[in-house]
Amino acid sequence: MGTWSTRGLRGSTLEEMINRSNEKYREKGLALIQKVPTPITPMEIDKAGSRITLAYFDQKSTVDYIGVVQGIPLCFDAKECASTTFALQNIHPHQVEFMRDFEKQEGVAFLLICFTGLDVLYYLRFSELDRYWRRAEEGGRKSFRYDELDPDYVIPPHRSILVPYLDLLNRDLAAREEKD
């Protein structure tokens, strides 16, 4: 497996890479995924009325991305983690609730996590996130370790797509079909 540092991950934000990947997917007719704007509340606007000079982030946003892949609705959030332990406090309860409700409507929800210290991108299925979330709610660890994750969902580097998550989405869908 190649390293992400050679593919340009360092020095770029994960979000920029996902945005470029989504553009490629759209150009190829594979998916239509949009970045969900972060809701803000403007507090001050300059005298010309053209620029917000002070604003606060609204507490409740849903996920970073939402869209459709070949007729399948999906939503996901992008997270970065410098260590090998991902703290669940990086995910808000309302985001988990949104993803859970999205899945109940037969959509697919997941996280894309960049473990920057390891140069690894990971596709975290909602079922896996939900397992760690419920463990924490029941008094267990409030985080998960990289070594707890399913190695089959590490995102391998790709020649033309910076964050090629559609392959892992297909793996996720196939696993869901096997369970049914």
Secondary structure as UniProt FT lines:
FT   HELIX           5..7
FT   TURN            10..11
FT   HELIX           14..27
FT   TURN            28..29
FT   STRAND          31..35
FT   STRAND          40..45
FT   TURN            47..48
FT   STRAND          52..57
FT   STRAND          65..69
FT   TURN            70..71
FT   STRAND          72..81
FT   STRAND          85..87
FT   HELIX           88..90
FT   HELIX           93..104
FT   TURN            105..106
FT   STRAND          108..115
FT   TURN            116..119
FT   STRAND          120..125
FT   HELIX           126..137
FT   TURN            138..139
FT   STRAND          143..145
FT   HELIX           146..148
FT   HELIX           151..153
FT   HELIX           166..179
//
